[in-house]
Amino acid sequence: MANVTVRFFATFREASGCEDASADASDLSDLLSLLTVRYGERFTRLVRNRSADSFVVLVNGRNAGQLQGLGTVLRDGDEVSLFPPISGG
């Protein structure tokens, strides 16, 4: 288990009620499971699909989709940022 800092943006911030938090998890999937339990139904709805299109996850500034996705192993001191889907034109 690694102790990481989680930064919440936009709807994730609203659902969690905070800007950041610390958590212990071994990988991104474990982290998201922990956060859904901690922050409840509204937060859970944001991550329920757990697909690359449903939200953006950065680990130390790198897109998790370019790493190991939800299987990305976390290390002590990592920073995980959660963003809603980004769209525009």
CNS distance restraints for C-alpha pairs under 8 A (distance, minus, plus):
assign (resid   1 and name CA) (resid  24 and name CA) 5.73 0.50 0.50
assign (resid   1 and name CA) (resid  25 and name CA) 4.95 0.50 0.50
assign (resid   1 and name CA) (resid  26 and name CA) 4.54 0.50 0.50
assign (resid   1 and name CA) (resid  74 and name CA) 7.86 0.50 0.50
assign (resid   1 and name CA) (resid  75 and name CA) 7.75 0.50 0.50
assign (resid   2 and name CA) (resid  24 and name CA) 5.22 0.50 0.50
assign (resid   2 and name CA) (resid  25 and name CA) 5.41 0.50 0.50
assign (resid   2 and name CA) (resid  26 and name CA) 5.78 0.50 0.50
assign (resid   2 and name CA) (resid  74 and name CA) 6.00 0.50 0.50
assign (resid   2 and name CA) (resid  75 and name CA) 4.96 0.50 0.50
assign (resid   2 and name CA) (resid  76 and name CA) 4.49 0.50 0.50
assign (resid   2 and name CA) (resid  77 and name CA) 7.57 0.50 0.50
assign (resid   3 and name CA) (resid  22 and name CA) 6.80 0.50 0.50
assign (resid   3 and name CA) (resid  23 and name CA) 5.61 0.50 0.50
assign (resid   3 and name CA) (resid  24 and name CA) 4.43 0.50 0.50
assign (resid   3 and name CA) (resid  25 and name CA) 6.72 0.50 0.50
assign (resid   3 and name CA) (resid  75 and name CA) 7.07 0.50 0.50
assign (resid   3 and name CA) (resid  76 and name CA) 4.79 0.50 0.50
assign (resid   3 and name CA) (resid  77 and name CA) 6.14 0.50 0.50
assign (resid   3 and name CA) (resid  78 and name CA) 7.54 0.50 0.50
assign (resid   4 and name CA) (resid  22 and name CA) 5.59 0.50 0.50
assign (resid   4 and name CA) (resid  23 and name CA) 5.53 0.50 0.50
assign (resid   4 and name CA) (resid  24 and name CA) 6.28 0.50 0.50
assign (resid   4 and name CA) (resid  25 and name CA) 7.59 0.50 0.50
assign (resid   4 and name CA) (resid  74 and name CA) 7.52 0.50 0.50
assign (resid   4 and name CA) (resid  75 and name CA) 7.22 0.50 0.50
assign (resid   4 and name CA) (resid  76 and name CA) 5.83 0.50 0.50
assign (resid   4 and name CA) (resid  77 and name CA) 5.14 0.50 0.50
assign (resid   4 and name CA) (resid  78 and name CA) 4.98 0.50 0.50
assign (resid   4 and name CA) (resid  79 and name CA) 5.82 0.50 0.50
assign (resid   4 and name CA) (resid  80 and name CA) 7.14 0.50 0.50
assign (resid   5 and name CA) (resid  20 and name CA) 6.89 0.50 0.50
assign (resid   5 and name CA) (resid  21 and name CA) 5.75 0.50 0.50
assign (resid   5 and name CA) (resid  22 and name CA) 4.49 0.50 0.50
assign (resid   5 and name CA) (resid  23 and name CA) 6.55 0.50 0.50
assign (resid   5 and name CA) (resid  77 and name CA) 6.90 0.50 0.50
assign (resid   5 and name CA) (resid  78 and name CA) 6.40 0.50 0.50
assign (resid   5 and name CA) (resid  79 and name CA) 4.84 0.50 0.50
assign (resid   5 and name CA) (resid  80 and name CA) 6.17 0.50 0.50
assign (resid   6 and name CA) (resid  20 and name CA) 5.33 0.50 0.50
assign (resid   6 and name CA) (resid  21 and name CA) 5.20 0.50 0.50
assign (resid   6 and name CA) (resid  22 and name CA) 5.93 0.50 0.50
assign (resid   6 and name CA) (resid  23 and name CA) 7.35 0.50 0.50
assign (resid   6 and name CA) (resid  79 and name CA) 5.88 0.50 0.50
assign (resid   6 and name CA) (resid  80 and name CA) 4.75 0.50 0.50
assign (resid   6 and name CA) (resid  81 and name CA) 5.71 0.50 0.50
assign (resid   6 and name CA) (resid  82 and name CA) 7.53 0.50 0.50
assign (resid   7 and name CA) (resid  19 and name CA) 5.94 0.50 0.50
assign (resid   7 and name CA) (resid  20 and name CA) 4.35 0.50 0.50
assign (resid   7 and name CA) (resid  21 and name CA) 6.74 0.50 0.50
assign (resid   7 and name CA) (resid  79 and name CA) 7.32 0.50 0.50
assign (resid   7 and name CA) (resid  80 and name CA) 6.15 0.50 0.50
assign (resid   7 and name CA) (resid  81 and name CA) 4.60 0.50 0.50
assign (resid   7 and name CA) (resid  82 and name CA) 6.31 0.50 0.50
assign (resid   8 and name CA) (resid  12 and name CA) 5.23 0.50 0.50
assign (resid   8 and name CA) (resid  13 and name CA) 4.68 0.50 0.50
assign (resid   8 and name CA) (resid  16 and name CA) 7.69 0.50 0.50
assign (resid   8 and name CA) (resid  18 and name CA) 7.19 0.50 0.50
assign (resid   8 and name CA) (resid  19 and name CA) 5.25 0.50 0.50
assign (resid   8 and name CA) (resid  20 and name CA) 5.74 0.50 0.50
assign (resid   8 and name CA) (resid  81 and name CA) 6.05 0.50 0.50
assign (resid   8 and name CA) (resid  82 and name CA) 5.26 0.50 0.50
assign (resid   8 and name CA) (resid  83 and name CA) 6.84 0.50 0.50
assign (resid   9 and name CA) (resid  13 and name CA) 4.99 0.50 0.50
assign (resid   9 and name CA) (resid  19 and name CA) 7.12 0.50 0.50
assign (resid   9 and name CA) (resid  81 and name CA) 7.53 0.50 0.50
assign (resid   9 and name CA) (resid  82 and name CA) 6.11 0.50 0.50
assign (resid   9 and name CA) (resid  83 and name CA) 5.29 0.50 0.50
assign (resid   9 and name CA) (resid  84 and name CA) 7.47 0.50 0.50
assign (resid  10 and name CA) (resid  14 and name CA) 6.48 0.50 0.50
assign (resid  10 and name CA) (resid  83 and name CA) 6.77 0.50 0.50
assign (resid  10 and name CA) (resid  84 and name CA) 6.92 0.50 0.50
assign (resid  11 and name CA) (resid  15 and name CA) 6.05 0.50 0.50
assign (resid  11 and name CA) (resid  83 and name CA) 7.69 0.50 0.50
assign (resid  11 and name CA) (resid  84 and name CA) 6.53 0.50 0.50
assign (resid  12 and name CA) (resid  16 and name CA) 6.04 0.50 0.50
assign (resid  12 and name CA) (resid  43 and name CA) 6.77 0.50 0.50
assign (resid  12 and name CA) (resid  46 and name CA) 7.40 0.50 0.50
assign (resid  12 and name CA) (resid  82 and name CA) 6.77 0.50 0.50
assign (resid  12 and name CA) (resid  83 and name CA) 6.74 0.50 0.50
assign (resid  12 and name CA) (resid  84 and name CA) 7.06 0.50 0.50
assign (resid  13 and name CA) (resid  17 and name CA) 5.69 0.50 0.50
assign (resid  13 and name CA) (resid  18 and name CA) 5.54 0.50 0.50
assign (resid  13 and name CA) (resid  19 and name CA) 5.65 0.50 0.50
assign (resid  14 and name CA) (resid  18 and name CA) 7.24 0.50 0.50
assign (resid  15 and name CA) (resid  39 and name CA) 7.15 0.50 0.50
assign (resid  15 and name CA) (resid  42 and name CA) 5.72 0.50 0.50
assign (resid  15 and name CA) (resid  43 and name CA) 5.11 0.50 0.50
assign (resid  16 and name CA) (resid  39 and name CA) 5.50 0.50 0.50
assign (resid  16 and name CA) (resid  43 and name CA) 6.48 0.50 0.50
assign (resid  23 and name CA) (resid  31 and name CA) 7.34 0.50 0.50
assign (resid  24 and name CA) (resid  31 and name CA) 7.31 0.50 0.50
assign (resid  25 and name CA) (resid  30 and name CA) 5.58 0.50 0.50
assign (resid  25 and name CA) (resid  31 and name CA) 5.15 0.50 0.50
assign (resid  25 and name CA) (resid  34 and name CA) 7.85 0.50 0.50
assign (resid  25 and name CA) (resid  74 and name CA) 7.04 0.50 0.50
assign (resid  26 and name CA) (resid  30 and name CA) 6.26 0.50 0.50
assign (resid  26 and name CA) (resid  31 and name CA) 7.34 0.50 0.50
assign (resid  26 and name CA) (resid  73 and name CA) 5.98 0.50 0.50
assign (resid  26 and name CA) (resid  74 and name CA) 5.54 0.50 0.50
assign (resid  26 and name CA) (resid  75 and name CA) 7.62 0.50 0.50
assign (resid  27 and name CA) (resid  31 and name CA) 6.27 0.50 0.50
assign (resid  27 and name CA) (resid  70 and name CA) 6.98 0.50 0.50
assign (resid  27 and name CA) (resid  71 and name CA) 5.73 0.50 0.50
assign (resid  27 and name CA) (resid  72 and name CA) 5.37 0.50 0.50
assign (resid  27 and name CA) (resid  73 and name CA) 4.29 0.50 0.50
assign (resid  27 and name CA) (resid  74 and name CA) 5.02 0.50 0.50
assign (resid  28 and name CA) (resid  32 and name CA) 6.14 0.50 0.50
assign (resid  28 and name CA) (resid  69 and name CA) 7.71 0.50 0.50
assign (resid  28 and name CA) (resid  70 and name CA) 4.82 0.50 0.50
assign (resid  28 and name CA) (resid  71 and name CA) 5.94 0.50 0.50
assign (resid  28 and name CA) (resid  72 and name CA) 5.75 0.50 0.50
assign (resid  28 and name CA) (resid  73 and name CA) 6.83 0.50 0.50
assign (resid  28 and name CA) (resid  74 and name CA) 7.02 0.50 0.50
assign (resid  29 and name CA) (resid  33 and name CA) 6.28 0.50 0.50
assign (resid  29 and name CA) (resid  70 and name CA) 5.01 0.50 0.50
assign (resid  29 and name CA) (resid  71 and name CA) 6.23 0.50 0.50
assign (resid  30 and name CA) (resid  34 and name CA) 6.21 0.50 0.50
assign (resid  31 and name CA) (resid  35 and name CA) 6.16 0.50 0.50
assign (resid  32 and name CA) (resid  36 and name CA) 6.14 0.50 0.50
assign (resid  32 and name CA) (resid  47 and name CA) 7.55 0.50 0.50
assign (resid  33 and name CA) (resid  37 and name CA) 6.50 0.50 0.50
assign (resid  34 and name CA) (resid  38 and name CA) 6.18 0.50 0.50
assign (resid  35 and name CA) (resid  39 and name CA) 5.89 0.50 0.50
assign (resid  35 and name CA) (resid  43 and name CA) 7.81 0.50 0.50
assign (resid  36 and name CA) (resid  40 and name CA) 5.47 0.50 0.50
assign (resid  36 and name CA) (resid  41 and name CA) 7.20 0.50 0.50
assign (resid  36 and name CA) (resid  43 and name CA) 5.93 0.50 0.50
assign (resid  36 and name CA) (resid  44 and name CA) 4.94 0.50 0.50
assign (resid  37 and name CA) (resid  44 and name CA) 7.98 0.50 0.50
assign (resid  39 and name CA) (resid  43 and name CA) 5.80 0.50 0.50
assign (resid  39 and name CA) (resid  44 and name CA) 7.61 0.50 0.50
assign (resid  40 and name CA) (resid  44 and name CA) 6.10 0.50 0.50
assign (resid  41 and name CA) (resid  45 and name CA) 6.18 0.50 0.50
assign (resid  42 and name CA) (resid  46 and name CA) 6.89 0.50 0.50
assign (resid  43 and name CA) (resid  47 and name CA) 6.89 0.50 0.50
assign (resid  44 and name CA) (resid  48 and name CA) 5.69 0.50 0.50
assign (resid  46 and name CA) (resid  54 and name CA) 7.53 0.50 0.50
assign (resid  46 and name CA) (resid  55 and name CA) 7.63 0.50 0.50
assign (resid  46 and name CA) (resid  84 and name CA) 7.85 0.50 0.50
assign (resid  47 and name CA) (resid  54 and name CA) 6.99 0.50 0.50
assign (resid  47 and name CA) (resid  55 and name CA) 7.17 0.50 0.50
assign (resid  49 and name CA) (resid  54 and name CA) 6.43 0.50 0.50
assign (resid  50 and name CA) (resid  54 and name CA) 6.61 0.50 0.50
assign (resid  50 and name CA) (resid  55 and name CA) 7.78 0.50 0.50
assign (resid  51 and name CA) (resid  55 and name CA) 7.34 0.50 0.50
assign (resid  52 and name CA) (resid  56 and name CA) 6.78 0.50 0.50
assign (resid  52 and name CA) (resid  65 and name CA) 6.79 0.50 0.50
assign (resid  53 and name CA) (resid  85 and name CA) 6.61 0.50 0.50
assign (resid  54 and name CA) (resid  84 and name CA) 7.15 0.50 0.50
assign (resid  54 and name CA) (resid  85 and name CA) 5.88 0.50 0.50
assign (resid  55 and name CA) (resid  82 and name CA) 7.24 0.50 0.50
assign (resid  55 and name CA) (resid  83 and name CA) 5.86 0.50 0.50
assign (resid  55 and name CA) (resid  84 and name CA) 4.62 0.50 0.50
assign (resid  55 and name CA) (resid  85 and name CA) 4.58 0.50 0.50
assign (resid  55 and name CA) (resid  86 and name CA) 7.87 0.50 0.50
assign (resid  56 and name CA) (resid  63 and name CA) 7.34 0.50 0.50
assign (resid  56 and name CA) (resid  64 and name CA) 7.91 0.50 0.50
assign (resid  56 and name CA) (resid  82 and name CA) 5.91 0.50 0.50
assign (resid  56 and name CA) (resid  83 and name CA) 4.98 0.50 0.50
assign (resid  56 and name CA) (resid  84 and name CA) 6.07 0.50 0.50
assign (resid  56 and name CA) (resid  85 and name CA) 6.05 0.50 0.50
assign (resid  56 and name CA) (resid  86 and name CA) 7.78 0.50 0.50
assign (resid  57 and name CA) (resid  63 and name CA) 5.97 0.50 0.50
assign (resid  57 and name CA) (resid  64 and name CA) 5.63 0.50 0.50
assign (resid  57 and name CA) (resid  65 and name CA) 7.87 0.50 0.50
assign (resid  57 and name CA) (resid  80 and name CA) 6.87 0.50 0.50
assign (resid  57 and name CA) (resid  81 and name CA) 5.68 0.50 0.50
assign (resid  57 and name CA) (resid  82 and name CA) 4.93 0.50 0.50
assign (resid  57 and name CA) (resid  83 and name CA) 6.47 0.50 0.50
assign (resid  58 and name CA) (resid  62 and name CA) 5.01 0.50 0.50
assign (resid  58 and name CA) (resid  63 and name CA) 4.47 0.50 0.50
assign (resid  58 and name CA) (resid  64 and name CA) 5.48 0.50 0.50
assign (resid  58 and name CA) (resid  79 and name CA) 7.96 0.50 0.50
assign (resid  58 and name CA) (resid  80 and name CA) 5.56 0.50 0.50
assign (resid  58 and name CA) (resid  81 and name CA) 5.05 0.50 0.50
assign (resid  58 and name CA) (resid  82 and name CA) 6.74 0.50 0.50
assign (resid  59 and name CA) (resid  63 and name CA) 6.44 0.50 0.50
assign (resid  59 and name CA) (resid  64 and name CA) 6.21 0.50 0.50
assign (resid  59 and name CA) (resid  78 and name CA) 6.81 0.50 0.50
assign (resid  59 and name CA) (resid  79 and name CA) 5.74 0.50 0.50
assign (resid  59 and name CA) (resid  80 and name CA) 4.60 0.50 0.50
assign (resid  59 and name CA) (resid  81 and name CA) 6.57 0.50 0.50
assign (resid  60 and name CA) (resid  78 and name CA) 6.06 0.50 0.50
assign (resid  60 and name CA) (resid  79 and name CA) 5.07 0.50 0.50
assign (resid  60 and name CA) (resid  80 and name CA) 6.31 0.50 0.50
assign (resid  60 and name CA) (resid  81 and name CA) 7.99 0.50 0.50
assign (resid  61 and name CA) (resid  79 and name CA) 7.84 0.50 0.50
assign (resid  61 and name CA) (resid  80 and name CA) 7.90 0.50 0.50
assign (resid  61 and name CA) (resid  81 and name CA) 7.79 0.50 0.50
assign (resid  62 and name CA) (resid  66 and name CA) 7.33 0.50 0.50
assign (resid  62 and name CA) (resid  67 and name CA) 7.70 0.50 0.50
assign (resid  63 and name CA) (resid  67 and name CA) 6.88 0.50 0.50
assign (resid  64 and name CA) (resid  68 and name CA) 6.38 0.50 0.50
assign (resid  64 and name CA) (resid  69 and name CA) 4.87 0.50 0.50
assign (resid  64 and name CA) (resid  70 and name CA) 7.10 0.50 0.50
assign (resid  64 and name CA) (resid  72 and name CA) 6.97 0.50 0.50
assign (resid  65 and name CA) (resid  69 and name CA) 4.70 0.50 0.50
assign (resid  67 and name CA) (resid  72 and name CA) 6.38 0.50 0.50
assign (resid  68 and name CA) (resid  72 and name CA) 4.51 0.50 0.50
assign (resid  68 and name CA) (resid  73 and name CA) 7.84 0.50 0.50
assign (resid  74 and name CA) (resid  78 and name CA) 6.56 0.50 0.50
